[in-house]
Amino acid sequence: MTPEVITSLASHAMYITLLVASPLLASALFIGLIVSLFQAATQINEMTLSFIPKILGVFGTLVLAGPWLLETLIDFTRSVFTGFPHLIG
């Protein structure tokens, strides 16, 4: 295995990680922003108010985007395992 191959594999793994995590993080960020605006408008200073909407939003995103996320992870894992003979030899 050459350093270029290892670097390429690590770069692709980081890209897949970013691709899989971004929908969940984006939904949590958007819901947190909406709840923060609501708290600022109503002057409610409760720190735990944003947890339940974020959990529900991330769960909903996971339900909607779950098949795509799982397919992306399975494709990457399959490509890594099928590429092992080429990486080693």
Kinemage of the C-alpha trace (Angstrom):
@kinemage 1
@onewidth
@group {chain A} dominant
@subgroup {mainchain}
@vectorlist {calphas} color= white
{ca met a 1} P 0.000 0.000 0.000
{ca thr a 2} L 1.363 3.339 -1.004
{ca pro a 3} L 0.829 6.525 0.970
{ca glu a 4} L -1.256 7.900 -1.890
{ca val a 5} L -3.698 5.001 -1.662
{ca ile a 6} L -4.025 5.387 2.099
{ca thr a 7} L -4.524 9.137 1.761
{ca ser a 8} L -7.147 8.628 -0.927
{ca leu a 9} L -8.998 6.042 1.157
{ca ala a 10} L -8.922 8.260 4.260
{ca ser a 11} L -10.094 11.259 2.241
{ca his a 12} L -12.980 9.276 0.786
{ca ala a 13} L -13.912 7.999 4.262
{ca met a 14} L -13.983 11.552 5.638
{ca tyr a 15} L -16.118 12.658 2.683
{ca ile a 16} L -18.612 9.840 3.304
{ca thr a 17} L -18.691 10.730 7.012
{ca leu a 18} L -19.467 14.352 6.178
{ca leu a 19} L -22.088 13.292 3.643
{ca val a 20} L -23.843 10.983 6.106
{ca ala a 21} L -23.709 13.348 9.093
{ca ser a 22} L -24.729 16.543 7.300
{ca pro a 23} L -28.515 15.934 6.999
{ca leu a 24} L -28.823 15.133 10.699
{ca leu a 25} L -26.652 18.045 11.779
{ca ala a 26} L -28.420 20.443 9.428
{ca ser a 27} L -31.839 19.501 10.789
{ca ala a 28} L -30.641 19.937 14.382
{ca leu a 29} L -29.101 23.295 13.489
{ca phe a 30} L -32.243 24.535 11.754
{ca ile a 31} L -34.542 23.422 14.565
{ca gly a 32} L -32.210 24.951 17.153
{ca leu a 33} L -32.309 28.246 15.259
{ca ile a 34} L -36.115 28.224 15.112
{ca val a 35} L -36.415 27.402 18.823
{ca ser a 36} L -33.883 30.104 19.688
{ca leu a 37} L -35.850 32.678 17.711
{ca phe a 38} L -39.018 31.563 19.484
{ca gln a 39} L -37.294 31.847 22.861
{ca ala a 40} L -35.979 35.293 22.022
{ca ala a 41} L -39.397 36.483 20.873
{ca thr a 42} L -41.215 35.173 23.933
{ca gln a 43} L -38.370 35.792 26.409
{ca ile a 44} L -38.496 32.216 27.666
{ca asn a 45} L -35.046 31.355 29.015
{ca glu a 46} L -35.416 27.627 29.461
{ca met a 47} L -32.283 25.739 28.388
{ca thr a 48} L -33.996 22.362 28.036
{ca leu a 49} L -36.755 23.622 25.743
{ca ser a 50} L -34.801 22.903 22.558
{ca phe a 51} L -33.948 19.261 23.305
{ca ile a 52} L -37.301 17.646 22.502
{ca pro a 53} L -37.815 19.431 19.143
{ca lys a 54} L -34.223 18.621 18.145
{ca ile a 55} L -34.619 14.961 19.060
{ca leu a 56} L -37.875 14.733 17.120
{ca gly a 57} L -36.398 16.578 14.147
{ca val a 58} L -33.297 14.406 13.992
{ca phe a 59} L -35.460 11.296 14.355
{ca gly a 60} L -37.710 12.493 11.521
{ca thr a 61} L -34.710 13.232 9.341
{ca leu a 62} L -33.298 9.818 10.137
{ca val a 63} L -36.584 8.187 9.145
{ca leu a 64} L -36.767 10.130 5.881
{ca ala a 65} L -33.088 9.999 4.912
{ca gly a 66} L -32.249 6.705 6.616
{ca pro a 67} L -32.438 4.479 3.533
{ca trp a 68} L -30.169 6.804 1.587
{ca leu a 69} L -27.719 7.096 4.494
{ca leu a 70} L -27.602 3.341 4.937
{ca glu a 71} L -27.175 2.769 1.211
{ca thr a 72} L -24.283 5.242 1.123
{ca leu a 73} L -22.538 3.539 4.042
{ca ile a 74} L -23.090 0.065 2.591
{ca asp a 75} L -21.732 1.127 -0.817
{ca phe a 76} L -18.615 2.593 0.781
{ca thr a 77} L -18.048 -0.469 2.956
{ca arg a 78} L -18.581 -2.782 0.000
{ca ser a 79} L -16.110 -0.815 -2.118
{ca val a 80} L -13.500 -0.941 0.656
{ca phe a 81} L -13.905 -4.694 1.197
{ca thr a 82} L -13.895 -5.528 -2.509
{ca gly a 83} L -10.852 -3.300 -3.027
{ca phe a 84} L -8.726 -5.011 -0.367
{ca pro a 85} L -6.972 -7.345 -2.839
{ca his a 86} L -5.961 -4.334 -4.937
{ca leu a 87} L -4.845 -2.379 -1.887
{ca ile a 88} L -2.681 -5.148 -0.448
{ca gly a 89} L -1.077 -6.476 -3.570
